[in-house]
Amino acid sequence: ILGACSKDLGNYDYQEINELTIKDINEEYTLRTGLDTLSINPNIAASMDGNDLTRYNYNWILKIDNKVFDTLSRAKDINYPVRLAPGEYAIFYRVLDKMTGVSWASNVKLKVVSPYSRGLLIMGEDPEGYAEAEMLSMQSDTIHVRHMLSGSGLPRLRGPLGMVHTGGSSAYVRLWAMTREGSYFLDRASMTATLDN
């Protein structure tokens, strides 16, 4: 058996394609779960699309862990109310040119923090006499969080006594809402609770 090579004559037919540049997306966003909305309006500059935005498919994909991915949006812009557990996530923005089949991408780091981890927490009575808690959350800026107990999932309680944070090992760290009608611990990331708490 004999082998042979043919000479490469360089007879290739190259042509330019529509090239995209994705702008106005930060590399990292830090947002508070339950309070903030991820809003990104990317500016897409194309070399030859004639401003035809119907030419593209868009995907905002959230990487939750190494095995779980979720599509957040299929629109050019995203307005996603953050309801994720505190942690660090990756978001992949993909723009597919349907005419050429070429995909362009921009990747974003999303840091989700609990709005309840830093700030001033107070408890008292609302105008109807029910126990209520509010907080001045201090992360990158200060925000007033209202209706923490009435929005927690617990029944309306009377006779507020106070909020208590128990220290110790991680299994016993709790934030308790104490009233004359009962005391309940709340999830420290979402400030939710059930009667089982």
C-alpha positions in Angstrom: 0.0 0.0 0.0 1.4 3.3 -1.0 0.5 6.7 0.5 0.5 10.0 -1.3 -0.1 13.6 -0.4 -1.8 16.1 -2.6 -0.5 19.6 -2.8 -2.6 22.2 -1.0 -3.1 24.8 -3.7 -4.8 27.3 -1.3 -8.0 27.4 -3.2 -10.3 28.6 -0.4 -13.3 30.8 -0.8 -13.4 33.1 2.3 -16.2 35.5 3.0 -16.8 38.0 5.8 -19.5 37.2 8.3 -21.6 39.4 10.5 -19.5 40.1 13.6 -21.1 41.1 16.9 -19.7 43.1 19.8 -21.7 42.9 23.1 -21.3 46.0 25.3 -22.8 47.5 28.5 -22.6 44.3 30.5 -20.5 44.3 33.7 -18.3 41.4 34.6 -19.8 41.1 38.0 -23.1 42.0 39.8 -23.8 41.8 43.5 -27.5 41.7 44.3 -29.7 41.0 47.4 -32.0 38.0 47.2 -35.7 38.8 47.5 -35.1 42.5 47.0 -33.1 43.3 43.9 -33.7 42.7 40.2 -30.9 41.8 37.7 -31.5 44.3 34.9 -29.1 44.3 32.0 -29.7 46.0 28.7 -26.8 45.0 26.4 -25.8 47.1 23.5 -25.1 44.8 20.5 -23.1 46.3 17.7 -23.0 44.3 14.4 -20.8 44.6 11.4 -23.5 43.9 8.8 -27.0 43.2 10.1 -28.8 46.4 9.0 -30.2 46.8 12.5 -32.4 43.7 12.0 -32.8 42.5 15.6 -35.1 39.6 14.5 -32.0 38.0 13.0 -30.9 36.8 16.4 -31.9 34.4 19.2 -31.0 35.4 22.7 -30.4 33.2 25.8 -29.6 34.2 29.4 -28.5 30.9 31.1 -27.9 30.6 34.8 -25.3 28.0 36.0 -26.5 26.9 39.5 -23.9 24.2 40.0 -21.8 21.9 37.8 -24.9 19.9 36.7 -27.8 22.3 36.9 -28.5 25.1 34.3 -31.6 27.2 34.0 -32.7 29.5 31.2 -33.7 32.9 32.8 -34.8 34.7 29.6 -34.9 34.5 25.8 -35.1 38.2 25.3 -32.3 40.6 24.3 -32.6 42.4 27.7 -33.1 40.8 31.1 -35.1 41.9 34.1 -34.8 39.0 36.6 -36.1 39.4 40.2 -33.4 37.6 42.2 -34.8 34.8 44.3 -31.7 32.6 44.6 -30.0 31.4 47.7 -27.0 33.4 48.7 -23.9 32.3 46.8 -21.9 32.9 43.6 -23.4 32.0 40.2 -22.4 32.3 36.6 -24.7 33.7 33.9 -24.0 33.1 30.2 -25.5 35.5 27.6 -25.6 33.9 24.2 -26.6 35.7 21.0 -27.1 33.4 18.0 -27.0 34.8 14.5 -29.7 32.7 12.8 -28.4 33.5 9.3 -24.8 32.4 9.8 -25.3 29.9 12.8 -22.5 31.7 14.6 -23.0 32.3 18.4 -21.5 35.3 20.3 -21.2 35.3 24.1 -20.7 37.4 27.2 -20.3 35.8 30.7 -21.2 37.4 34.0 -20.5 36.6 37.6 -23.5 37.0 39.9 -23.0 37.3 43.6 -26.2 36.9 45.6 -26.2 38.1 49.2 -28.7 38.0 51.9 -30.1 41.4 52.6 -30.5 40.3 56.3 -26.9 39.6 57.1 -25.9 43.2 57.9 -27.9 46.1 59.2 -30.2 47.3 62.0 -33.2 45.2 62.9 -36.1 46.5 65.0 -39.3 44.9 66.2 -42.5 46.6 67.4 -46.2 46.8 66.7 -47.8 47.8 63.4 -50.8 50.3 63.4 -53.2 47.3 64.0 -51.3 46.1 67.1 -49.6 43.1 65.5 -46.0 42.2 65.9 -43.8 43.5 63.0 -40.1 43.7 62.2 -38.2 46.0 59.9 -34.6 46.4 59.0 -32.2 48.9 57.6 -30.2 46.5 55.4 -26.6 47.8 54.8 -24.8 46.0 51.9 -23.5 48.1 49.1 -26.2 50.7 49.9 -28.8 51.1 52.6 -32.4 49.9 52.0 -35.4 49.9 54.4 -37.0 46.4 54.5 -40.5 46.5 55.7 -43.1 43.8 56.7 -40.6 41.1 57.6 -42.9 39.3 60.1 -46.1 39.8 58.2 -44.4 38.5 55.0 -42.6 35.6 56.7 -45.4 33.0 56.3 -46.2 33.0 60.1 -49.7 33.9 61.3 -50.1 37.4 62.6 -48.8 37.6 66.2 -49.5 40.0 69.1 -47.3 41.1 71.9 -43.8 41.6 70.4 -41.0 41.0 72.8 -37.9 41.1 70.5 -35.6 39.5 68.0 -32.9 37.3 69.4 -29.9 35.7 67.5 -28.5 32.6 69.1 -24.9 31.9 68.5 -22.9 28.7 68.8 -22.3 25.9 66.3 -23.9 26.3 62.9 -26.7 23.7 63.7 -28.0 26.0 66.5 -27.5 29.4 65.0 -31.0 30.9 64.7 -32.8 34.2 64.5 -35.9 34.1 66.7 -38.9 36.4 66.6 -40.3 36.3 70.2 -43.8 37.4 71.0 -46.3 36.7 73.9 -48.2 34.4 71.5 -45.1 32.3 70.6 -41.5 32.3 69.4 -40.4 31.2 66.0 -37.0 31.0 64.3 -36.7 32.4 60.8 -34.6 31.3 57.8 -31.8 33.8 58.0 -31.4 34.1 54.2 -35.1 34.6 53.3 -36.7 35.6 56.6 -39.4 33.0 56.1 -40.8 30.6 58.6 -43.5 28.0 59.2 -45.4 27.0 62.3 -43.0 24.0 62.6 -40.3 26.5 63.4 
